[in-house]
């Protein structure tokens, strides 16, 4: 998993991907609070495979938010 922070202003275009031959990576911009639910839904779609490392990281984040909710 790679995390890159890109500062975009409203209306700016997202950077273009530069994939290697044979690579097929679908980019989705998802709030962290929705990442686990989004990955779970994607994993149920036909011909979609979610990387296990990303899924497990999102699951850990999901459970940490449930166990230790932000009390701001």
Buried (B, 14 or more C-beta within 10 A) or exposed (E): EEEEEEEEEEEEEEEEEEEEEEEEEEEEEEEEEEBBEBBBEBEEEEEEEBEEEEBEBBBEBBEEEEEEEEEE
